[in-house]
Amino acid sequence: MPRDWPKRAFWGDIMVVVYSDLKRNGFELLSKARELADKRGNKVCAVVIGKDAGTQAQEYIQRGADMVIVTGSSMEHFNAEDVSDILEVVVKEERPEIVLIASTKDGKELAPRLASKLDAGCISDANKIYVDGDSILAERVVYSGNGIAVEQFGSFPGIITVPGKAFDPLPIDPGRTGEVVNRDIVLKQQRSSIVDVQKMVSEGVNVEEAEKIVSCGRGFKKSDDLKLIEELARVMNGNTLGCSRPIAADLKWLSEDHWVGLSGHKVKPKLYIACGISGQIQHVAGMRDSGIIVAINKDADAPIFNSADYGIVGDLYQVIPKLIEAIRQKM
Ligand SMILES: Cc1cc2nc3c(=O)[nH]c(=O)nc-3n(C[C@H](O)[C@H](O)[C@H](O)COP(=O)(O)OP(=O)(O)OC[C@H]3O[C@@H](n4cnc5c(N)ncnc54)[C@H](O)[C@@H]3O)c2cc1C
């Protein structure tokens, strides 16, 4: 190859291989992969697995892939053993520098298996990835949100898992062209098999997709008082309700679907209104990428105000009804 990068054991035309069991996360990974590959003038390959893979290939190209490998058409459900076998074959053939895997529940099971098969390093839950000279650096939040680790690989390929919403997908480019490769990778008899798949019971709330979120914390005295934020959500044309961990995990006033934070959902709405939430780092880790953050808290020194674009210091039981009234008049 024309360039002399002695540390790179793996080197081909493909710089980044991308895999996600969820299409939405796959598109987010593709946008970062595209940026990294463009810096070095190299290519991006997406691996799409399963019985619908063929129909999705063009979408992956329109979102930034140069090549899409379509395989595993007999797979009904995700199985980490099969998918890691498939990715092992692809990585050994394509010799990328980096493999990006979405940090979904399935991705978290997959990435360490693949790392072990390839004897590769694995960086988990990176929310920043960038080229720095000859190196690829990845940053991730550590110590419950109190620190940021900047990491790099000592060998290649390197595997990086990426949480949802860390990167914005590229807009669809209908004119984009790429190569679709149908690969028939023979799957082994695995040691585990899926016996039953049960759908998670949920209220159908998707805070991760919401454009506007009104969120509540322990500043509320009783569950009945949540009517206040429900009303605020209603006057603002159907905002989604979010909450801090104690509201979902300890008090159980709302289901875990609403839980925002490090151990809850990571959200990125255009507007996030935090009502009676102190703003501990574990909560902020889940909502700090929101467009505009409004905080209502009676304590002027509450840490949430450090993350807020607009802060209202006051008792939420007085502030929220006034806010509702003001919005009603405006609307
Ligand atoms: C490993 C780990 C993971 C965690 N993950 C998460 C997570 O994912 N999400 C999360 O949220 N937390 C998480 N936590 C918990 C986190 O540290 C905080 O304890 C939690 O976020 C606090 O919730 P809160 O702000 O609702 O309550 P509090 O910290 O008790 O804050 C209540 C706030 O309400 C204000 N208030 C009280 N009365 C009123 C009123 N009448 N009007 C206006 N304001 C009022 C107070 O001034 C205070 O600031 C985690 C903790 C650990 C250790």
The ligand as a Gaussian input file, in Angstrom:
#p B3LYP/6-31G(d) Opt

LIG

0 1
 C      -24.398000       4.028000      38.907000
 C      -25.509000       5.031000      39.000000
 C      -26.326000       5.202000      37.904000
 C      -27.358000       6.133000      37.936000
 N      -28.131000       6.312000      36.831000
 C      -29.055000       7.278000      36.831000
 C      -29.839000       7.537000      35.660000
 O      -29.706000       6.870000      34.629000
 N      -30.740000       8.535000      35.716000
 C      -30.930000       9.318000      36.825000
 O      -31.773000      10.236000      36.800000
 N      -30.220000       9.076000      37.951000
 C      -29.309000       8.074000      37.991000
 N      -28.613000       7.840000      39.125000
 C      -29.039000       8.533000      40.363000
 C      -28.483000       9.951000      40.453000
 O      -27.214000       9.927000      41.049000
 C      -29.417000      10.849000      41.311000
 O      -29.587000      10.247000      42.568000
 C      -30.775000      11.080000      40.675000
 O      -30.646000      11.527000      39.366000
 C      -31.518000      12.128000      41.504000
 O      -32.822000      12.250000      41.043000
 P      -33.613000      13.596000      41.244000
 O      -32.877000      14.734000      40.644000
 O      -35.010000      13.352000      40.796000
 O      -33.701000      13.737000      42.846000
 P      -32.902000      14.671000      43.846000
 O      -31.443000      14.575000      43.640000
 O      -33.435000      14.360000      45.192000
 O      -33.314000      16.147000      43.417000
 C      -34.588000      16.686000      43.591000
 C      -34.495000      18.147000      43.161000
 O      -35.782000      18.727000      43.215000
 C      -35.661000      20.040000      43.713000
 N      -36.959000      20.374000      44.314000
 C      -37.502000      19.855000      45.466000
 N      -38.731000      20.375000      45.651000
 C      -38.949000      21.238000      44.610000
 C      -40.035000      22.081000      44.269000
 N      -41.155000      22.124000      44.997000
 N      -39.900000      22.854000      43.171000
 C      -38.776000      22.832000      42.409000
 N      -37.716000      22.046000      42.695000
 C      -37.811000      21.241000      43.787000
 C      -34.528000      19.988000      44.722000
 O      -33.968000      21.273000      44.881000
 C      -33.577000      18.997000      44.059000
 O      -32.633000      19.669000      43.262000
 C      -27.587000       6.907000      39.117000
 C      -26.754000       6.722000      40.217000
 C      -25.725000       5.792000      40.165000
 C      -24.838000       5.632000      41.350000

